[in-house]
């Protein structure tokens, strides 16, 4: 007997409500192994069009609960009215929910045409859609399902081959197999519910068990292997400063001196004789290149601590006609305070650092406070840092804020020769929401994918350190003043993912395309 319409609505709502709980700061990652089961069950017996509608509803509910921080960012700091902020958040959730709607459509399609292999076809479709979401309309790969497992280190090590998408694949596989097994138990008699070799119902369950077992075995070995490599790797002593500057005061000239005094005090605490001192994104409440008096204050700190400094500050340049534009930059100063290198952010935040389709959405310039006219950076993806103590130059990848959620961009930094990663951010925009925790959790996967250590400096937190296995060595509380130091290993080898990129995801994309074309061929033949 098929479920009623009411029961289907309850089931897809349950999937939507469980989804946010899988991610930080709820951190109930175990729920990701069953989050899609209610949705799968609700799709039984539906047409593809009906399935799409139910999946879209589940997706809207899921992402409305996962990205509620959009309201905080726009209302509290962008000064957008609450009603409009809420509407824009729902609009974003509606867009993101489309991907789950399309997944439900494909799930129903494959259920009809490939019922025996759905435990492989459905995960491939899910990964193909996550990969599409990473790039479509500038890309927003926030809360990919695999991120829910950032604390299960022995499981996620195979992301050094597949990226985070491989973990999503495994989770969806588990959801499909559990759904099929529970459906069989429910619909069959107790005697028939026994797994039958003749009917090959053991294959999906056995396939899941084998895949999970191999992942855990590989992960256990990889963690041990990385720990051994750490014992012989040169170590970089790093200090991070979390000054906890309120977003409302950040660019207020009245608070410039107070802001700088806080950075100076914390730097003296964290930076003495470190190989690198790190301040967050846009740390200086001024354009660094334009303020010689404040430059001298920073130089004095670096001479005292005898440490180079990496920090964020906007860079202003001018078009030929005199119009100014900005880069969101990371400056590297030597221990004398001289600029040695600069990295300009490549992947900008739409509606934050620039307005896409500005000729159409011109009104947002007046509606949202704080949108900048930033340009994408060019040039090398890494910054060379001279480390006198090691008598060598190391290369740093420096993904700025939003950039760290893009696996391929960080991978390209590793491929260019980065020996360690530094990510700087200003998560004050998110307030006391789940977003700073979600953002930090994604960094774990960038460390695992490339087996490179990460230092993270965030204005209001979370700041900290992550080792090449994804183990969180330190994570500061949000909205506190902190100065922390750690020693991080420097690496010189490339993982499969760093070297070859999203091969696994492309396999899923191609396979999904072939499967969909195959269903059309089957339909024409019947």
TIMIGU-919899 format. One record per residue (C-alpha): x, y, z; residue in one letter. Coordinates in steps of 0.001 Angstrom, whole numbers, plus 500000, padded with zeros to 6 digits. Example, Ala and Ser with C-alpha at 12.3 -4.5 7.8 and 13.67 -1.06 7.14 Angstrom:
! residues 2
{pt {512300; 495500; 507800}; "A"}
{pt {513670; 498940; 507140}; "S"}
This chain:
! residues 526
{pt {500000; 500000; 500000}; "X"}
{pt {501343; 503407; 498987}; "X"}
{pt {501613; 506215; 501578}; "X"}
{pt {498932; 508898; 501569}; "X"}
{pt {499631; 512462; 500493}; "X"}
{pt {499650; 513602; 504130}; "X"}
{pt {502158; 510921; 505101}; "X"}
{pt {504372; 511874; 502178}; "X"}
{pt {504354; 515512; 503306}; "X"}
{pt {505260; 514450; 506835}; "X"}
{pt {508112; 512299; 505532}; "X"}
{pt {509688; 514972; 503321}; "X"}
{pt {509294; 517512; 506116}; "X"}
{pt {511159; 515132; 508401}; "X"}
{pt {514054; 514976; 505928}; "X"}
{pt {514075; 518781; 505800}; "X"}
{pt {514098; 519119; 509579}; "X"}
{pt {516855; 516533; 510071}; "X"}
{pt {519163; 518134; 507489}; "X"}
{pt {520372; 521145; 509566}; "X"}
{pt {521056; 518855; 512525}; "X"}
{pt {523701; 516990; 510509}; "X"}
{pt {525985; 520031; 510404}; "X"}
{pt {527707; 522307; 512894}; "X"}
{pt {526895; 523572; 515383}; "X"}
{pt {524343; 520818; 516046}; "X"}
{pt {527012; 518284; 514995}; "X"}
{pt {524711; 515268; 514801}; "X"}
{pt {526632; 513837; 511870}; "X"}
{pt {525221; 510356; 512394}; "X"}
{pt {521861; 511652; 511152}; "X"}
{pt {523364; 512149; 507684}; "X"}
{pt {523339; 508357; 507288}; "X"}
{pt {519519; 508340; 507453}; "X"}
{pt {518511; 511907; 506529}; "X"}
{pt {517250; 510924; 503061}; "X"}
{pt {515421; 507774; 504144}; "X"}
{pt {512072; 509549; 504807}; "X"}
{pt {512337; 511340; 501451}; "X"}
{pt {513168; 508114; 499613}; "X"}
{pt {510215; 506378; 501223}; "X"}
{pt {507887; 509249; 500290}; "X"}
{pt {508955; 508994; 496633}; "X"}
{pt {507759; 505415; 496280}; "X"}
{pt {505263; 505050; 493458}; "X"}
{pt {505430; 508671; 492301}; "X"}
{pt {505968; 510037; 488817}; "X"}
{pt {509139; 512004; 488223}; "X"}
{pt {507172; 515268; 488210}; "X"}
{pt {505533; 514456; 491547}; "X"}
{pt {508878; 513348; 492980}; "X"}
{pt {510481; 516639; 491963}; "X"}
{pt {507834; 518618; 493854}; "X"}
{pt {508245; 516597; 497040}; "X"}
{pt {512036; 516744; 496798}; "X"}
{pt {511978; 520492; 496246}; "X"}
{pt {509822; 520944; 499339}; "X"}
{pt {512253; 518834; 501373}; "X"}
{pt {515141; 520900; 500025}; "X"}
{pt {513531; 524241; 500833}; "X"}
{pt {512891; 523158; 504418}; "X"}
{pt {516383; 521677; 504696}; "X"}
{pt {518262; 524734; 503528}; "X"}
{pt {515965; 527210; 505269}; "X"}
{pt {517138; 525566; 508477}; "X"}
{pt {520781; 525399; 507381}; "X"}
{pt {521360; 528945; 506065}; "X"}
{pt {519284; 530971; 508547}; "X"}
{pt {522470; 532961; 509162}; "X"}
{pt {521712; 534853; 505938}; "X"}
{pt {519060; 536779; 507885}; "X"}
{pt {521613; 537788; 510528}; "X"}
{pt {524160; 538922; 507943}; "X"}
{pt {521695; 540971; 505913}; "X"}
{pt {519507; 542389; 508667}; "X"}
{pt {521974; 543053; 511456}; "X"}
{pt {524972; 544093; 509367}; "X"}
{pt {523573; 544877; 505924}; "X"}
{pt {520719; 546897; 507451}; "X"}
{pt {518180; 545150; 505227}; "X"}
{pt {514714; 545076; 506841}; "X"}
{pt {513873; 541807; 508603}; "X"}
{pt {511008; 540984; 506248}; "X"}
{pt {513192; 541428; 503174}; "X"}
{pt {516111; 539560; 504784}; "X"}
{pt {513828; 536619; 505588}; "X"}
{pt {512424; 536656; 502062}; "X"}
{pt {515925; 536653; 500555}; "X"}
{pt {516961; 533768; 502804}; "X"}
{pt {513902; 531794; 501645}; "X"}
{pt {514749; 532665; 498062}; "X"}
{pt {518242; 531241; 498560}; "X"}
{pt {516789; 528130; 500244}; "X"}
{pt {514391; 527741; 497327}; "X"}
{pt {517280; 527841; 494879}; "X"}
{pt {519390; 525373; 496873}; "X"}
{pt {516336; 523180; 497386}; "X"}
{pt {516060; 522815; 493605}; "X"}
{pt {519050; 520494; 493687}; "X"}
{pt {517278; 518120; 496065}; "X"}
{pt {514186; 518434; 493885}; "X"}
{pt {516183; 517332; 490836}; "X"}
{pt {517699; 514518; 492900}; "X"}
{pt {514188; 513317; 493804}; "X"}
{pt {513225; 513505; 490129}; "X"}
{pt {516241; 511377; 489184}; "X"}
{pt {515664; 508996; 492072}; "X"}
{pt {512139; 508263; 490822}; "X"}
{pt {513425; 507932; 487254}; "X"}
{pt {516179; 505503; 488189}; "X"}
{pt {513818; 503586; 490479}; "X"}
{pt {511730; 502802; 487424}; "X"}
{pt {514523; 502029; 484956}; "X"}
{pt {517443; 500770; 487093}; "X"}
{pt {515900; 499405; 490316}; "X"}
{pt {518666; 496844; 490967}; "X"}
{pt {521500; 499368; 490749}; "X"}
{pt {519910; 502328; 492489}; "X"}
{pt {522380; 502048; 495351}; "X"}
{pt {525003; 503261; 492829}; "X"}
{pt {522961; 505418; 490459}; "X"}
{pt {521358; 507621; 493137}; "X"}
{pt {524698; 508519; 494836}; "X"}
{pt {526180; 509332; 491419}; "X"}
{pt {523275; 511676; 490709}; "X"}
{pt {523671; 513340; 494114}; "X"}
{pt {527389; 513967; 493565}; "X"}
{pt {526750; 515289; 490055}; "X"}
{pt {524293; 517800; 491522}; "X"}
{pt {526648; 518816; 494351}; "X"}
{pt {529356; 519359; 491765}; "X"}
{pt {526997; 521464; 489677}; "X"}
{pt {526090; 523497; 492750}; "X"}
{pt {529786; 524180; 493324}; "X"}
{pt {530003; 526096; 490066}; "X"}
{pt {526521; 527204; 488973}; "X"}
{pt {525934; 530978; 489198}; "X"}
{pt {529334; 531593; 490813}; "X"}
{pt {528858; 528544; 493039}; "X"}
{pt {527680; 527915; 496592}; "X"}
{pt {528942; 524531; 497817}; "X"}
{pt {527799; 525279; 501370}; "X"}
{pt {526618; 522332; 503482}; "X"}
{pt {527521; 519588; 501016}; "X"}
{pt {526348; 516388; 502667}; "X"}
{pt {529877; 515048; 503150}; "X"}
{pt {530774; 517968; 505430}; "X"}
{pt {528570; 516446; 508112}; "X"}
{pt {531323; 513868; 508766}; "X"}
{pt {534158; 516330; 509469}; "X"}
{pt {534650; 514861; 512956}; "X"}
{pt {534948; 511222; 511770}; "X"}
{pt {538566; 511375; 510670}; "X"}
{pt {539075; 507685; 509949}; "X"}
{pt {536148; 507780; 507522}; "X"}
{pt {536943; 510937; 505560}; "X"}
{pt {540599; 510308; 504675}; "X"}
{pt {539646; 508976; 501236}; "X"}
{pt {538681; 512551; 500379}; "X"}
{pt {542358; 512836; 499376}; "X"}
{pt {541229; 510867; 496294}; "X"}
{pt {537615; 511929; 495705}; "X"}
{pt {537315; 515241; 497485}; "X"}
{pt {534412; 515841; 499863}; "X"}
{pt {532106; 514574; 497113}; "X"}
{pt {533198; 510987; 497737}; "X"}
{pt {531985; 511180; 501337}; "X"}
{pt {528648; 512507; 500076}; "X"}
{pt {528492; 509526; 497696}; "X"}
{pt {528988; 507067; 500554}; "X"}
{pt {526343; 508752; 502701}; "X"}
{pt {523741; 508693; 499932}; "X"}
{pt {524579; 505067; 499199}; "X"}
{pt {523868; 504252; 502840}; "X"}
{pt {520563; 506143; 502719}; "X"}
{pt {519465; 504238; 499615}; "X"}
{pt {520431; 500832; 500985}; "X"}
{pt {518727; 501489; 504331}; "X"}
{pt {515595; 502646; 502522}; "X"}
{pt {515508; 499547; 500333}; "X"}
{pt {516105; 497222; 503243}; "X"}
{pt {513475; 498841; 505481}; "X"}
{pt {510980; 498853; 502604}; "X"}
{pt {511566; 495149; 502056}; "X"}
{pt {511092; 494343; 505734}; "X"}
{pt {507889; 496382; 505795}; "X"}
{pt {506334; 494947; 502641}; "X"}
{pt {507400; 491301; 502885}; "X"}
{pt {506377; 488658; 505333}; "X"}
{pt {508810; 487995; 508185}; "X"}
{pt {510052; 484881; 506390}; "X"}
{pt {510516; 486721; 503087}; "X"}
{pt {512239; 489611; 504810}; "X"}
{pt {515332; 487466; 505278}; "X"}
{pt {518041; 488577; 502899}; "X"}
{pt {517810; 486228; 499951}; "X"}
{pt {520864; 485353; 497905}; "X"}
{pt {518663; 484255; 495053}; "X"}
{pt {517057; 487663; 494737}; "X"}
{pt {520450; 489369; 495152}; "X"}
{pt {519196; 491691; 497859}; "X"}
{pt {522538; 491117; 499551}; "X"}
{pt {524448; 492978; 496828}; "X"}
{pt {523592; 496565; 497889}; "X"}
{pt {524064; 495742; 501564}; "X"}
{pt {527314; 493912; 500864}; "X"}
{pt {528490; 496697; 498574}; "X"}
{pt {527828; 499308; 501250}; "X"}
{pt {529587; 497225; 503887}; "X"}
{pt {532601; 496651; 501660}; "X"}
{pt {532854; 500335; 500662}; "X"}
{pt {532533; 501515; 504251}; "X"}
{pt {535064; 498930; 505434}; "X"}
{pt {537588; 499927; 502786}; "X"}
{pt {537113; 503598; 503599}; "X"}
{pt {537721; 503016; 507298}; "X"}
{pt {540724; 500758; 506659}; "X"}
{pt {542259; 503291; 504297}; "X"}
{pt {541517; 506109; 506736}; "X"}
{pt {543102; 504304; 509667}; "X"}
{pt {546228; 503605; 507623}; "X"}
{pt {546350; 507127; 506238}; "X"}
{pt {546133; 508755; 509680}; "X"}
{pt {549024; 506600; 510898}; "X"}
{pt {550997; 507370; 507730}; "X"}
{pt {550446; 511125; 508047}; "X"}
{pt {551486; 511061; 511689}; "X"}
{pt {554728; 509355; 510689}; "X"}
{pt {555348; 511997; 508030}; "X"}
{pt {554809; 514698; 510646}; "X"}
{pt {557710; 513350; 512677}; "X"}
{pt {560181; 514046; 509864}; "X"}
{pt {558622; 517166; 508348}; "X"}
{pt {560081; 520618; 508996}; "X"}
{pt {557803; 522556; 511340}; "X"}
{pt {556510; 526106; 510993}; "X"}
{pt {555784; 528031; 514184}; "X"}
{pt {552652; 530103; 513618}; "X"}
{pt {550756; 532610; 515747}; "X"}
{pt {547174; 533697; 515014}; "X"}
{pt {545405; 536749; 516378}; "X"}
{pt {541647; 536929; 516905}; "X"}
{pt {541017; 540544; 517865}; "X"}
{pt {537217; 540268; 518086}; "X"}
{pt {536376; 543592; 516462}; "X"}
{pt {532639; 544223; 516224}; "X"}
{pt {531442; 544487; 512652}; "X"}
{pt {529645; 547747; 513393}; "X"}
{pt {532900; 549332; 514630}; "X"}
{pt {535261; 547729; 512140}; "X"}
{pt {535408; 550641; 509697}; "X"}
{pt {534519; 553418; 512124}; "X"}
{pt {537443; 555861; 512189}; "X"}
{pt {536764; 556633; 515853}; "X"}
{pt {537784; 553077; 516753}; "X"}
{pt {540915; 552858; 514580}; "X"}
{pt {543379; 553361; 517417}; "X"}
{pt {541488; 551037; 519730}; "X"}
{pt {541438; 548351; 517026}; "X"}
{pt {545150; 548674; 516333}; "X"}
{pt {546036; 548658; 520022}; "X"}
{pt {544166; 545385; 520389}; "X"}
{pt {546005; 543811; 517440}; "X"}
{pt {549337; 545072; 518750}; "X"}
{pt {548727; 543739; 522261}; "X"}
{pt {547643; 540310; 521047}; "X"}
{pt {550488; 540158; 518536}; "X"}
{pt {553049; 540747; 521249}; "X"}
{pt {551453; 537859; 523112}; "X"}
{pt {551378; 535438; 520155}; "X"}
{pt {554120; 536529; 517820}; "X"}
{pt {557450; 536548; 519613}; "X"}
{pt {559969; 534651; 517481}; "X"}
{pt {557303; 532873; 515462}; "X"}
{pt {557964; 532025; 511829}; "X"}
{pt {554715; 533726; 510886}; "X"}
{pt {552172; 535938; 512618}; "X"}
{pt {548655; 535981; 511126}; "X"}
{pt {545862; 538536; 511387}; "X"}
{pt {542410; 537994; 509859}; "X"}
{pt {540817; 539139; 506624}; "X"}
{pt {540494; 542940; 506336}; "X"}
{pt {542166; 543232; 509738}; "X"}
{pt {543301; 546818; 509332}; "X"}
{pt {540468; 549370; 509674}; "X"}
{pt {542031; 551327; 506825}; "X"}
{pt {543685; 550787; 503459}; "X"}
{pt {547131; 549626; 504542}; "X"}
{pt {549001; 551066; 501558}; "X"}
{pt {547448; 554503; 502143}; "X"}
{pt {548334; 554991; 505841}; "X"}
{pt {552082; 555527; 506520}; "X"}
{pt {551542; 556337; 510217}; "X"}
{pt {549733; 553069; 510886}; "X"}
{pt {552232; 551206; 508714}; "X"}
{pt {554955; 552340; 511091}; "X"}
{pt {553005; 551058; 514096}; "X"}
{pt {552806; 547629; 512475}; "X"}
{pt {556514; 547713; 511623}; "X"}
{pt {557344; 548397; 515251}; "X"}
{pt {555389; 545308; 516309}; "X"}
{pt {557184; 543134; 513772}; "X"}
{pt {560598; 544426; 514830}; "X"}
{pt {559716; 543673; 518446}; "X"}
{pt {558398; 540182; 517748}; "X"}
{pt {560970; 539462; 515027}; "X"}
{pt {558180; 537839; 513024}; "X"}
{pt {556793; 538303; 509524}; "X"}
{pt {553096; 539108; 509279}; "X"}
{pt {550323; 537894; 506997}; "X"}
{pt {547127; 539918; 507200}; "X"}
{pt {544142; 541096; 505195}; "X"}
{pt {543538; 544631; 503954}; "X"}
{pt {541758; 546040; 500900}; "X"}
{pt {543909; 547269; 498025}; "X"}
{pt {542725; 550183; 495902}; "X"}
{pt {543627; 550583; 492242}; "X"}
{pt {542259; 552769; 489454}; "X"}
{pt {540824; 552204; 486020}; "X"}
{pt {542354; 554238; 483144}; "X"}
{pt {539470; 556691; 483460}; "X"}
{pt {540261; 557275; 487133}; "X"}
{pt {537461; 555161; 488629}; "X"}
{pt {538662; 553264; 491730}; "X"}
{pt {538250; 549557; 492327}; "X"}
{pt {539312; 547239; 495122}; "X"}
{pt {541017; 543924; 495715}; "X"}
{pt {540418; 541890; 498864}; "X"}
{pt {544077; 541254; 499601}; "X"}
{pt {546374; 539319; 501875}; "X"}
{pt {549680; 541143; 502450}; "X"}
{pt {552859; 539395; 503522}; "X"}
{pt {555336; 541626; 505397}; "X"}
{pt {558819; 540614; 506451}; "X"}
{pt {560012; 541081; 510033}; "X"}
{pt {561038; 544650; 509161}; "X"}
{pt {557509; 545446; 508027}; "X"}
{pt {558251; 545676; 504304}; "X"}
{pt {555701; 544270; 501840}; "X"}
{pt {557207; 541212; 500162}; "X"}
{pt {554167; 539697; 498438}; "X"}
{pt {550426; 540086; 498054}; "X"}
{pt {547625; 537672; 497172}; "X"}
{pt {544340; 539050; 495843}; "X"}
{pt {541159; 537080; 496409}; "X"}
{pt {540024; 535145; 493328}; "X"}
{pt {536524; 533975; 494187}; "X"}
{pt {534446; 536906; 495386}; "X"}
{pt {531223; 536759; 497385}; "X"}
{pt {528220; 537668; 495204}; "X"}
{pt {526055; 540380; 496799}; "X"}
{pt {528832; 540942; 499346}; "X"}
{pt {531928; 541959; 497410}; "X"}
{pt {530239; 542604; 494088}; "X"}
{pt {526750; 542645; 492574}; "X"}
{pt {526244; 540114; 489779}; "X"}
{pt {524128; 541338; 486865}; "X"}
{pt {524609; 544858; 488178}; "X"}
{pt {522738; 546466; 485286}; "X"}
{pt {519621; 544534; 486357}; "X"}
{pt {520135; 544495; 490150}; "X"}
{pt {521303; 548111; 490406}; "X"}
{pt {518887; 548789; 493294}; "X"}
{pt {520899; 546519; 495639}; "X"}
{pt {523651; 549152; 495731}; "X"}
{pt {521308; 551266; 497856}; "X"}
{pt {519518; 548439; 499650}; "X"}
{pt {522468; 546543; 501149}; "X"}
{pt {525096; 548409; 503173}; "X"}
{pt {528683; 547237; 502713}; "X"}
{pt {528705; 545837; 499175}; "X"}
{pt {532093; 546685; 497713}; "X"}
{pt {533212; 547095; 494142}; "X"}
{pt {535863; 544384; 494290}; "X"}
{pt {537695; 542797; 491379}; "X"}
{pt {539015; 539260; 491028}; "X"}
{pt {542716; 538840; 491663}; "X"}
{pt {545275; 537541; 489178}; "X"}
{pt {548748; 536044; 489344}; "X"}
{pt {550238; 533251; 491482}; "X"}
{pt {548038; 531366; 493932}; "X"}
{pt {550758; 530990; 496574}; "X"}
{pt {552932; 533341; 498617}; "X"}
{pt {556629; 532512; 499226}; "X"}
{pt {557701; 532919; 502850}; "X"}
{pt {561364; 533001; 503819}; "X"}
{pt {561890; 531065; 507053}; "X"}
{pt {565368; 531948; 508370}; "X"}
{pt {565196; 529334; 511106}; "X"}
{pt {564829; 526629; 508422}; "X"}
{pt {567084; 528460; 505963}; "X"}
{pt {564518; 527863; 503251}; "X"}
{pt {561525; 529335; 501464}; "X"}
{pt {558133; 527763; 501975}; "X"}
{pt {555029; 528410; 499921}; "X"}
{pt {551719; 529286; 501541}; "X"}
{pt {548267; 528920; 500059}; "X"}
{pt {546083; 531732; 501393}; "X"}
{pt {542389; 531159; 500613}; "X"}
{pt {540529; 534221; 501847}; "X"}
{pt {537202; 533654; 503628}; "X"}
{pt {534654; 532330; 501090}; "X"}
{pt {537402; 530801; 498939}; "X"}
{pt {538077; 527984; 501374}; "X"}
{pt {534710; 526352; 500645}; "X"}
{pt {535783; 525691; 497037}; "X"}
{pt {537751; 522432; 496905}; "X"}
{pt {539281; 522973; 493479}; "X"}
{pt {540638; 526443; 494245}; "X"}
{pt {542450; 525202; 497363}; "X"}
{pt {543589; 522135; 495428}; "X"}
{pt {545176; 524386; 492795}; "X"}
{pt {547104; 526163; 495549}; "X"}
{pt {548450; 522803; 496675}; "X"}
{pt {549245; 521873; 493079}; "X"}
{pt {551196; 525120; 492706}; "X"}
{pt {553451; 523955; 495522}; "X"}
{pt {551902; 525141; 498794}; "X"}
{pt {553545; 523469; 501783}; "X"}
{pt {550911; 524714; 504245}; "X"}
{pt {547694; 526701; 504151}; "X"}
{pt {546602; 529878; 505888}; "X"}
{pt {542989; 530956; 505658}; "X"}
{pt {541942; 534378; 506889}; "X"}
{pt {538335; 535430; 507329}; "X"}
{pt {535914; 537810; 508949}; "X"}
{pt {532930; 535779; 510159}; "X"}
{pt {531584; 538630; 512269}; "X"}
{pt {528951; 539037; 509550}; "X"}
{pt {527339; 535799; 510704}; "X"}
{pt {526793; 536864; 514308}; "X"}
{pt {526213; 534114; 516863}; "X"}
{pt {524735; 531716; 514317}; "X"}
{pt {525755; 528278; 513080}; "X"}
{pt {527660; 529750; 510122}; "X"}
{pt {531088; 530243; 511815}; "X"}
{pt {530979; 526595; 512887}; "X"}
{pt {529844; 525377; 509462}; "X"}
{pt {532575; 527461; 507814}; "X"}
{pt {535275; 526098; 510108}; "X"}
{pt {534155; 522489; 509590}; "X"}
{pt {534707; 522787; 505842}; "X"}
{pt {538375; 523653; 506409}; "X"}
{pt {538856; 520153; 507835}; "X"}
{pt {538112; 518708; 504402}; "X"}
{pt {540519; 521075; 502632}; "X"}
{pt {543238; 519798; 504981}; "X"}
{pt {542371; 516150; 504295}; "X"}
{pt {541996; 516554; 500521}; "X"}
{pt {545500; 517978; 500221}; "X"}
{pt {547100; 516594; 503405}; "X"}
{pt {548292; 520066; 504298}; "X"}
{pt {548104; 521776; 507670}; "X"}
{pt {545891; 524830; 508066}; "X"}
{pt {546141; 527904; 510269}; "X"}
{pt {542958; 529959; 510457}; "X"}
{pt {542673; 533537; 511690}; "X"}
{pt {539136; 534874; 512030}; "X"}
{pt {538224; 538316; 513316}; "X"}
{pt {535619; 537042; 515786}; "X"}
{pt {536397; 533321; 515486}; "X"}
{pt {536633; 530488; 514953}; "X"}
{pt {540440; 530691; 514762}; "X"}
{pt {542691; 527696; 515158}; "X"}
{pt {544869; 525026; 513632}; "X"}
{pt {544167; 521805; 511723}; "X"}
{pt {546735; 519148; 510944}; "X"}
{pt {547112; 517278; 507607}; "X"}
{pt {544729; 514495; 508735}; "X"}
{pt {541963; 517010; 509484}; "X"}
{pt {542444; 516769; 513245}; "X"}
{pt {541474; 520049; 514897}; "X"}
{pt {544443; 521019; 517063}; "X"}
{pt {542849; 524202; 518392}; "X"}
{pt {539533; 525996; 517880}; "X"}
{pt {538824; 529250; 519688}; "X"}
{pt {535423; 530290; 521028}; "X"}
{pt {533644; 532887; 518907}; "X"}
{pt {533464; 536539; 519967}; "X"}
{pt {536473; 536357; 522275}; "X"}
{pt {539940; 537929; 522119}; "X"}
{pt {542507; 535224; 521488}; "X"}
{pt {546189; 534862; 520661}; "X"}
{pt {547252; 531294; 519859}; "X"}
{pt {550419; 529599; 518629}; "X"}
{pt {551131; 526178; 517159}; "X"}
{pt {553751; 524347; 515114}; "X"}
{pt {552516; 522977; 511802}; "X"}
{pt {554243; 520476; 509491}; "X"}
{pt {555357; 521591; 506038}; "X"}
{pt {554633; 519118; 503238}; "X"}
{pt {556062; 518647; 499751}; "X"}
{pt {553984; 515805; 498270}; "X"}
{pt {550724; 515935; 496316}; "X"}
{pt {547659; 513826; 497047}; "X"}
{pt {545753; 512241; 494173}; "X"}
{pt {543098; 514921; 494584}; "X"}
{pt {545618; 517772; 494601}; "X"}
{pt {547299; 516411; 491482}; "X"}
{pt {544311; 515368; 489374}; "X"}
{pt {541330; 517212; 490829}; "X"}
{pt {537686; 516201; 490593}; "X"}
{pt {538081; 513000; 488580}; "X"}
{pt {535594; 511175; 490804}; "X"}
{pt {532987; 513919; 490473}; "X"}
{pt {533341; 513965; 486695}; "X"}
{pt {532858; 510196; 486605}; "X"}
{pt {529608; 510702; 488501}; "X"}
{pt {528546; 513512; 486148}; "X"}
{pt {529263; 511427; 483033}; "X"}
{pt {527643; 508308; 484474}; "X"}
{pt {524530; 510272; 485423}; "X"}
{pt {524295; 511701; 481922}; "X"}
{pt {524601; 508233; 480376}; "X"}
{pt {521933; 506858; 482720}; "X"}
{pt {519482; 509639; 481911}; "X"}
{pt {520059; 509167; 478177}; "X"}
{pt {519533; 505435; 478709}; "X"}
{pt {516121; 506004; 480289}; "X"}
{pt {515082; 507996; 477224}; "X"}
{pt {516172; 505141; 474968}; "X"}
{pt {514210; 502655; 477074}; "X"}
{pt {511142; 504890; 476935}; "X"}
{pt {511267; 505034; 473122}; "X"}
{pt {511519; 501251; 472904}; "X"}
{pt {508412; 500627; 475058}; "X"}
